[in-house]
Amino acid sequence: MDQTLRQLVQRLGEAIHDTVSESEQIAGVVQEIRQHGYDVLLMLEATIGLNTIENGEGEPGDEADGEGSGAFTAQDVHFLRSLRIAVEGEEPEI
């Protein structure tokens, strides 16, 4: 996977996290739950799957067989896990 694609996936994870964190609707419901005497721990799991878009002849794009199509680095996986995003093919942390 090339660096640009990794950065885009990272930005997607950050955008999901920010959207949930800043949601007034979610904050309102959490507040209502707290008013009923409960504390809230919200954990969401997102799985991001990427497939190469095939060109008109049914051939995969350049990324499919190139050097850039390798797995995430350990740093990528760590970052995605910190956002509670599962990485397909990686062992889940227990």
N, C-alpha and C positions, 0 to 999 in steps of 0.2 A: 504494500500500500504506500503510495507516495506521500510525501510530507504535506502537500496541500490537502489531500483527502483526509489525512489524520487531523489536520487543523480544523477542517470543516466538521468532522465527527465530534471533535472536542467542543467546538462552538455550539453544536447541536445539543450536547449534554449540558453545557452551561446555560443555554437558552431554556431548556426544560426545567432545570433547577431554579433559575431565576423566575420563570413564570409561576411555578408552584409557590415559591417563597413569597412572591409579591402579590399573590391573588387575594383580593379583598373578600371574595366569596369563601375561599378556604379559611381565611383568618376569622371570618364571622362564624362559620360553623364550629371551628375549634373553640372559639370563645363561648359559644352556647354549650358545648360539651363540658367545658370547665365550670360553667355556671351550675351544672348538674353534679359537680363534685368529682369529676374525673380529670386526670392529666392526659394529654394526648401525645403520642409518639407516632409520627407519620413517616412511614417508609414506603417508597414507591420503587418499583423495579421496571426498568425499560430495557428492551433488547433492540439493538440497532443491527439490522441485517443489510448488507450491501450486495447487490448483484450488478455485474457489468451489463450495460445496455448493449444489445447486439446491433450491429449495423445492418443495412438493408440486405446484405447477402447472407445473413444468418451467422456471420463470423463474429466472435466476440471482439471487443475493442482491444486496444493495445495493452491495457492494464491486466487482462486476464492471464497472460502467460509471461509477462515481463517480471523483472526483478522486483519491481515495486509492489507486487501483489502478495508479499509475505504477511505473516501474522503481525499483530500489534506488538510493540516493544513492551518490556516489563513496565516502563514508565507510563505508557499509554494505558495499559491494563489497570495499573494502580490508580491513575487519575479517574478512569471510568468507574472503577469500583467505589472510589470516594464519593462519586455522584450516585451511587447505587445503581449503576448501569451494568447489566450482565454482558459479558463478551462471549459470543458463541464459540464453543470449542475450548473454553477455559474452565478449570475446575472451580466451582463456587466456594467461597470462604465460609467456614462454619464457625 
